[in-house]
Amino acid sequence: MGFMNNTTISKELIFFVSLIAIVAVHKMVITEKQPPIYQPADLNPELVDGSMQQLKENHRVSNFSLINQLGERITHQDYEGKIYVTDFFFTRCPSICPIMTSNMAKLQERFMDVEAVRLLSISVTPEMDSVPVLQNYAERHGAVASKWNIATGDKKHIYTLARKSYFAVMEEGDGALQDFIHTPNFVLVDSEKQIRGIYDGTKEVEIRRLIKDIELLLD
């Protein structure tokens, strides 16, 4: 009887240990698949403001307040708990911006029915990109405001967001009159307001990588 009890205990122990191992391996696989959480110290130093280059933890994108293509004020609260992609553009850009906007439209189409995913395009020339201009631009590119906000706002606020929050540009500046941002970068932000990737929004291979990373975050 004792032998049988010991055998039963051994089998139960083996089962329990095996179960723990399976769960641990499963968690490792999921963790490995997830795109990393980027801190300022992990990024190209040229993208990061000098005051932030040594920060190794706890970076979250900053709160924002902007006006979208419908003339509505949007804030970080509209993106609360969402995965979203941000880019910086201007409507009169003849070079990289049309490609970027076309790729944003592809992201909108791909994730149109996924409530957890949003898009945010921010104009860096608020003096030119008024609400009517943004609305016309949004209509031409099929932007659906509930999914994809095309917005602008106070120039210094926007430029601070680009340089100290999303780390989207290499040029230094403070949003003054002669300051100008021109970047192809798409920035992926998770539901915890953490940066999970920076991608060249003009390259198809980078857009495919971005889509894959969004899907991994959704999983």
Summary of the structure (lengths in Angstrom):
residues: 219
radius of gyration: 22.2
end to end distance: 48.4
largest distance: 88.5
contacts: 638
relative contact order: 0.17
helix: 44%
strand: 17%
